[in-house]
Amino acid sequence: MLELRINGFGGQGSVTLAHLLAQAALENGEQGQALPFFGVERRGAPVRAAVRMSSTTIHAHSQCELPDFVVVMSEKLTAAAVHEGINAAGTVIINAPFTRPIANHSTWYVDADAIAREADLFSADGPLINIPLFGAVCRVLDIPQHIMEQTICNKWPGPGGERNLGAAAEAYNTVTEIRAQIA
């Protein structure tokens, strides 16, 4: 079973991202589970969501303590997200124009803010980064691009979905792994 935690701020779309990833697992013939967690429910407050994907039935229904993947929706949350817990061989995916590798973890980054702005994906709070991050996470998890696209089209049919498709595809194709320098 694969476990993933999303760390973001309220209003960034963490919960929608979790639901999209769980739905992509279902579209890909697997089991998927999205588990939002709210502390203080207000925009701008730290928010977590968990996702589980498995080829077999998922029996766990709790938050992920040591996930295999951590998605960081704001670079400001990187240290806190990693400190909160991650599998020793875990992977960190960060929304940033560039970032440094996280010690002992595979690290990927994508500039979801820039991609959302370029695609004209905005809410009252700023760029809607969950769609580009969905594309990036699908790529890192080896979810085929056509499954990512099918998930978006099922959620947002029509012109809105087309804009989302472009942003997700851009992130899918530009998410970059940082290789740590070996001393």
Phi, psi and omega per residue, in radians:
M1 nan 2.397 3.094
L2 -1.725 2.312 3.087
E3 -2.097 2.438 -3.081
L4 -2.404 2.425 3.054
R5 -2.102 2.426 3.098
I6 -1.926 2.187 3.080
N7 -1.977 2.137 3.138
G8 -2.648 -2.960 3.055
F9 -1.925 2.613 3.097
G10 -0.943 2.318 -3.134
G11 1.725 -0.171 -3.139
Q12 -1.488 -0.231 3.120
G13 1.659 0.447 3.140
S14 -1.028 -0.768 -3.094
V15 -1.205 -0.736 3.093
T16 -1.084 -0.717 3.096
L17 -1.042 -0.768 3.123
A18 -1.060 -0.772 3.139
H19 -1.135 -0.691 3.104
L20 -1.094 -0.740 -3.135
L21 -1.156 -0.714 3.094
A22 -1.124 -0.691 3.115
Q23 -1.163 -0.670 3.100
A24 -1.088 -0.659 3.079
A25 -1.061 -0.778 3.117
L26 -1.094 -0.767 3.120
E27 -1.089 -0.456 -3.112
N28 -1.593 0.154 3.084
G29 1.460 0.258 3.119
E30 -1.970 3.113 3.017
Q31 -1.544 2.538 3.115
G32 -2.455 2.512 -3.114
Q33 -2.498 2.255 3.082
A34 -1.985 2.296 -3.096
L35 -2.272 1.698 3.082
P36 -1.308 2.631 3.063
F37 -2.358 2.166 -3.129
F38 -2.060 2.338 2.950
G39 -1.611 -1.899 3.052
V40 -1.338 2.096 -3.080
E41 -1.494 1.594 3.063
R42 -2.714 2.680 3.110
R43 -1.087 2.382 3.109
G44 1.605 -0.249 3.100
A45 -1.368 2.602 3.093
P46 -1.033 2.409 -3.110
V47 -2.314 2.509 3.042
R48 -2.212 2.610 3.005
A49 -2.498 2.600 3.131
A50 -2.101 2.652 3.103
V51 -2.368 2.398 3.008
R52 -2.143 2.474 3.076
M53 -2.352 2.406 -3.117
S54 -2.740 2.645 3.060
S55 -1.411 -0.184 3.104
T56 -2.114 3.042 -3.133
T57 -1.010 2.378 3.114
I58 -1.658 2.083 -3.118
H59 -1.732 -0.396 -3.136
A60 -1.328 2.465 3.119
H61 -2.375 0.568 -3.138
S62 -2.027 3.008 3.070
Q63 -1.125 2.723 3.125
C64 -1.461 2.068 -3.116
E65 -1.397 -0.826 -3.137
L66 -2.242 1.307 -3.059
P67 -1.181 2.799 3.081
D68 -1.344 -0.484 -3.120
F69 -2.343 2.465 3.016
V70 -2.178 2.197 3.081
V71 -1.796 2.164 -3.110
V72 -1.906 1.916 -3.045
M73 -1.383 -0.281 3.067
S74 -2.416 2.211 -3.106
E75 -0.951 -0.475 3.118
K76 -1.067 -0.406 -3.088
L77 -1.638 0.023 -3.007
T78 -0.999 -0.946 -3.087
A79 -1.063 -0.782 -3.135
A80 -1.130 -0.698 -3.119
A81 -1.134 -0.742 3.130
V82 -1.228 -0.717 3.130
H83 -1.109 -0.524 3.138
E84 -1.119 -0.437 3.080
G85 2.306 2.421 3.078
I86 -2.763 2.563 3.076
N87 -0.938 2.527 -3.103
A88 -0.972 -0.572 3.118
A89 -1.782 0.361 -3.032
G90 -1.240 2.911 -3.112
T91 -2.077 2.435 3.113
V92 -1.984 2.285 3.105
I93 -2.057 2.106 -2.982
I94 -2.092 2.374 2.987
N95 -1.427 1.820 -3.135
A96 -2.874 2.639 3.070
P97 -1.169 -0.504 3.029
F98 -2.901 2.649 3.120
T99 -2.642 2.946 3.083
R100 -1.579 2.720 3.084
P101 -1.150 2.570 3.069
I102 -1.547 2.200 -3.086
A103 -0.886 2.288 3.061
N104 1.178 0.221 3.138
H105 -2.359 2.479 2.975
S106 -1.097 2.344 -3.068
T107 -2.225 2.273 3.085
W108 -2.141 2.644 3.060
Y109 -2.473 2.676 3.066
V110 -2.606 2.476 3.119
D111 -1.547 1.347 -3.101
A112 -1.127 -0.571 3.109
D113 -1.060 -0.866 -3.112
A114 -1.133 -0.706 3.140
I115 -1.127 -0.746 3.126
A116 -1.124 -0.736 3.114
R117 -1.101 -0.760 -3.135
E118 -1.094 -0.607 -3.139
A119 -1.522 0.026 -3.130
D120 1.052 0.749 3.089
L121 -1.781 1.770 -3.081
F122 -2.308 2.654 2.930
S123 -2.156 -3.088 3.107
A124 -1.088 -0.416 -3.094
D125 -1.590 -0.143 -3.107
G126 2.292 -2.782 -3.100
P127 -1.119 2.449 3.068
L128 -1.477 1.660 -3.017
I129 -1.521 -0.167 -3.085
N130 -1.146 -0.555 -3.133
I131 -1.218 -0.877 3.050
P132 -1.037 -0.691 3.124
L133 -1.135 -0.590 3.062
F134 -1.026 -0.812 3.112
G135 -1.068 -0.779 -3.133
A136 -1.107 -0.787 -3.121
V137 -1.148 -0.688 3.078
C138 -0.994 -0.764 3.131
R139 -1.102 -0.822 -3.125
V140 -1.105 -0.626 3.140
L141 -1.472 0.030 -3.111
D142 1.086 0.559 2.995
I143 -1.407 2.163 -3.080
P144 -0.987 2.549 -3.101
Q145 -1.044 -0.625 -3.132
H146 -1.172 -0.511 3.064
I147 -1.226 -0.742 3.076
M148 -1.005 -0.831 -3.116
E149 -1.125 -0.739 3.129
Q150 -1.083 -0.718 3.135
T151 -1.085 -0.771 3.135
I152 -1.147 -0.795 -3.126
C153 -1.111 -0.605 3.101
N154 -1.223 -0.590 -3.126
K155 -1.384 -0.725 -3.089
W156 -2.290 1.406 3.086
P157 -1.214 2.600 3.073
G158 1.695 -2.837 -3.040
P159 -1.046 -0.650 3.106
G160 -1.073 -0.707 3.113
G161 -1.130 -0.619 3.138
E162 -1.125 -0.735 3.080
R163 -1.102 -0.726 3.114
N164 -1.116 -0.686 3.112
L165 -1.030 -0.777 -3.130
G166 -1.096 -0.763 -3.133
A167 -1.167 -0.746 3.136
A168 -1.144 -0.719 3.130
A169 -1.137 -0.707 3.096
E170 -1.027 -0.801 3.135
A171 -1.187 -0.696 3.115
Y172 -0.975 -0.694 -3.065
N173 -1.566 -0.173 -3.089
T174 -2.067 -0.131 3.098
V175 -1.024 2.371 -2.963
T176 -2.204 2.352 3.058
E177 -1.552 2.395 3.084
I178 -1.694 2.234 3.098
R179 -1.653 2.169 3.120
A180 -1.212 2.458 3.088
Q181 -1.262 2.341 3.092
I182 -1.671 2.168 -3.071
A183 -1.398 nan nan
